[in-house]
Amino acid sequence: MIDVAIIKQRLFRLRELMEHQGLDALIVNRGDEHLSEYLPPFKERLAFISGFTGSAGTVVILRNHDLSELGKKQLVIEKEDHLVTVKNSAAIFVDGRYTLQARNQVGADLFDVFQYNKVSLQEWIQTVLDEGVVGIDPKCISYHSFSKLKTDLQNLNISLVNTANNLIDELWTDKGNEEIASVEIFEDKYNGCPSLEKRRQIAKILREKQIDATLISKSESVNWLLNVRGRDIPNLPVVNSFLVLYSSEQVEWYIDPRKVPNSLLSSLQHHIGKIDYYSEDKLAELPRRLGKQGSVLYVDPATTNAWFIKLLEENNVQLVFGDDLCDMPKACKNPIEIAGMKKCHIRDAVAMCRFLAWLDHLTEPLFSQDKHADLDAKHLPALEFIRTHNEATLSEQLLKFRSEQEGFIEPSFDTISALGPNASIIHYNHVNLGNPRPLGLDGMYLVDSGGQYYDGTTDITRTIMVGPNVNNEMKERFTLVLKGVIAMHRIRFPKNTYGVMLDVLARAPLWQVGLNYEHGTGHGVGHCLNVHEGPQAISQRGGQVPLVEGMVTSIEPGYYKDNEYGIRLENLTVIEQARNQNSGANMCAFVPITFVPFDTRLIKKELLTENEKNWLNEYHFKVRELVKEHLSDFEISWLLRATSAI
Amino acid sequence: MIDVAIIKQRLFRLRELMEHQGLDALIVNRGDEHLSEYLPPFKERLAFISGFTGSAGTVVILRNHDLSELGKKQLVIEKEDHLVTVKNSAAIFVDGRYTLQARNQVGADLFDVFQYNKVSLQEWIQTVLDEGVVGIDPKCISYHSFSKLKTDLQNLNISLVNTANNLIDELWTDKGNEEIASVEIFEDKYNGCPSLEKRRQIAKILREKQIDATLISKSESVNWLLNVRGRDIPNLPVVNSFLVLYSSEQVEWYIDPRKVPNSLLSSLQHHIGKIDYYSEDKLAELPRRLGKQGSVLYVDPATTNAWFIKLLEENNVQLVFGDDLCDMPKACKNPIEIAGMKKCHIRDAVAMCRFLAWLDHLTEPLFSQDKHADLDAKHLPALEFIRTHNEATLSEQLLKFRSEQEGFIEPSFDTISALGPNASIIHYNHVNLGNPRPLGLDGMYLVDSGGQYYDGTTDITRTIMVGPNVNNEMKERFTLVLKGVIAMHRIRFPKNTYGVMLDVLARAPLWQVGLNYEHGTGHGVGHCLNVHEGPQAISQRGGQVPLVEGMVTSIEPGYYKDNEYGIRLENLTVIEQARNQNSGANMCAFVPITFVPFDTRLIKKELLTENEKNWLNEYHFKVRELVKEHLSDFEISWLLRATSAI
């Protein structure tokens, strides 16, 4: 965690730079020029200036660090039924997952912290400024967001201007040397479709739309399209770069030349065919060339930065806006990708089962004592040993088991290893939120983790009983969450159903008793790519995209009781034609590819219907079948217990 | 049904007019200048020119009635997996509800008939015309649809132009005298909120948005806002007119002066306060006045016709587009409106129960014979009597029972009275589709009907056993549809949930066995207004509006087996805070206001869960409680049987 005093110094120097550029305020987004969810460490500018390390957030900093100098009587935001006071000369806006983490990480005397859909950046700015100039680095915001923000601020008599450079980079002079990793060829046995064929299909769409070329800014799309990977970013095995695909199928790849050493060129050409390589900094010259040629360019305004699209507009390039053309073909996995996803999920399940067997064995002494009695002398040494384990060591142990699996590259995101009340923080991170909590105090443990493998990407959450302090309410709500999981696995739905329509099935058991969870039910998952991949989603606001066969989607309902406990259960599934013989030919289903037991000790059986119990028992039977042969005798005896029919 | 020869003549004369105006084609929408779903008879232009009498559809007519003269080799529309041949020099585009009716009503040698989302008007025009001029009456299409159509046609090198007059009206010279009905005051005991108060609330929104005025084109909105009603349209008790509400709360009402006789003026003023009356034809002068004043006008481009918005644009009136500001307050019924809805639904239930008791008594002889034996002599006279009854006489009998109820004005839509295979036509109408089918042949009867009452509007569908020819499959599917109804009644959901999210609950039981229905699950219902009212909906594509307390919504899943049978079960419900003691404070529920038995003879009990059976038994108990006291002894004994617990 970055010391508040250091952040204070940085803010002081930043305000000098803002003064110099005549800015009344500066907005800092988390994105880099690729607008990725995951960033290289040297682009973590939001963390540098605020201390907040979450994966999404926006900071606004006033030049005037002293609010009283604004000459305003009252710094209060009026909401429908309450008032919000502005307390600091900077504010951070995050989503509901991150409010606690942000409060914990940023200095309370430096930043106001808001959930962006409760108090917006616009409302905050409107309260502190009557007019003025707000700066932003247009490379770090999508054209789409930039345009909306500009209009919103204009309505408040505030102009949004581009900063000359990135002001954070001007301060941040001690980044050290950026590590340069080479592009990696993503082999045919994994990708399932030659790059040439992928490019052919997209070029065909361009020709049909009478468009000359498309710019692809999103690294996942470029890596998918070229069948390459890289190591530029933790958790996301991609190389950052830009790509232009012409309707003629010609490709221009804008990439740091250090990442494509000469030694790699011939094997790359063999792998992806002949394409043109440009240094990334040559991208700035593209708009002029396209403008001169009178080209029509297709760009995604939500994934392309504002700087580049404005450059295109200035050069009179005719633009067609639309979703990244790689999105849908990338989301609909081909048979080789699906086979890979299934295989790596079995290896991942082996690692998870080993971990759970190890954990159960570790916590056994907690269960053998009478839970109402005080600790007796016999168990004290075991208990002390248990408490040497904590959220961090559990996470490390799980990583160790994963690392032993063939083809494992790295975790697909920071593991959420949360004991007791910490699990109520939806995106808890033991590294970023105080000290890791020791094992032995709580009844339940939530672990949400995943791996990047060459043949796929995994993401799994289980909530486990790790101590006797589990009450009836916890079991009841665990069972309601499980009912949601089962409902999603059992539903049959017509092809092209929208994700937004199915979300309710996971929530209904909780809704019936007045409960809910404040996150989506499912997100798409990449293939050895981003563990959060669009365009499909199963959620209340997103999910306006049809679900089709081959999409890999998480199913992860939960329940969170603030400061007490949290429950989440997550499987990945692939959408397949439904095999159930009762089903008509056009029905689809979420077929699980995650095969790890749900903790039956937390189930209140009387809340499950016969159909639900049957589903669970069949699922557990399949877990046993798939995982057993890879386990030790000790682990097998755990597995047999964990998967026995209820 | 209009004779095809007459339509042929009309088309011939229309083509002469088109020739005269230099049009290559003419588009005729069903709407009038208010774009209503329901029309006065003398505005049924689509029916006049095509013979099609459904409530939604568009016709396009080529000037050239001989396709071979178009000089095209092939008149074929290429679809993904098949070809569609253009056969006629005119086409009609309807939604899935109306394809059968359209095929039945329009001459097969005059019109191609298409479901608009399978073959679009644009595709058809593109196939027959390489370029050209297509005319439309801009008063009969919304600005929204007009703009989209114009762009679509422009991309096909076709210009969409306004016809000088409505060409159909030029042909249609024998309309006879339009009946002029006076405005009716909609009394305070029914409306629950004074017009002044409604206007105050909307004027407040205008002031907050810094808008000077709003034009309201939708008759339902004008009638709701002024607390008036009228008899301009069958099934929809409104007076057609336009209204402008200023942010100062001043009102200009553009209405045919014959509908506001002098004798009414003082009581009107007493009822709605002082407003300015203008003759409807003065509306054309409004844009110039607003333009001169530099006014900002709020209009709904989806409910305001293209002619008027273009006039506003020509006069440089600054326009703000958005949904009709009456939509949400009209949809969220006030306590008096809800009380009225509940009361008229009990009277409506009495009429329905009388009808069902009468019908069951009528069909008794069909059940008393052995269903496998041939008709025996004893039953023949009874059977012959039964067959004198048909879809038309049943519908008339039901209307008779409704008419006896206090406050009944008229049916809220054309009754769907469908026996056997006719029920598989979702919007079947025995008047428009051949001869009414006689009772006695089929096992099931579907009746979808409703009434306009001064205190509310009803809409109910029941599917009834009317003969022994009901097989296992029918019962199974009836039960699946009923499960969907029960799921919607049992769900608890947070306030502001979107309708699109809940739709699946009604479909899931059918989806599980590969079945579905091709219509929405629920629509809003007006209060002594349109039986189909927005903005809320429970459906797969619509329903992007949050559900809030006070909204009245239908729940009407179904199942339709082409040419065999159809099942639909429909209750109206009001969204209320959930009373269930398990529910948290913020949960809502669909609370039924329709209280008529579901036919338990068609239920396969083993497909219902205990919870579902309990819900049904409790519902039937409530039906008995509410309806019993209004029935005769004979009807009561029917009710006791129909509502006995399963």
Interface residues (C-beta under 8 A of the other chain):
Chain A: R490 I491 R492 F493 P494 T497 Y498 V500 M501 L502 D503 V504 L505 A508 W511 Q512 V513 G514 L515 N516 Q540 A578 N582 S583 G584 A585 N586 M587 T609
Chain B: R490 I491 R492 F493 P494 T497 Y498 V500 M501 L502 D503 V504 L505 A508 W511 Q512 V513 G514 L515 N516 Q540 A578 N582 S583 G584 A585 N586 M587 T609
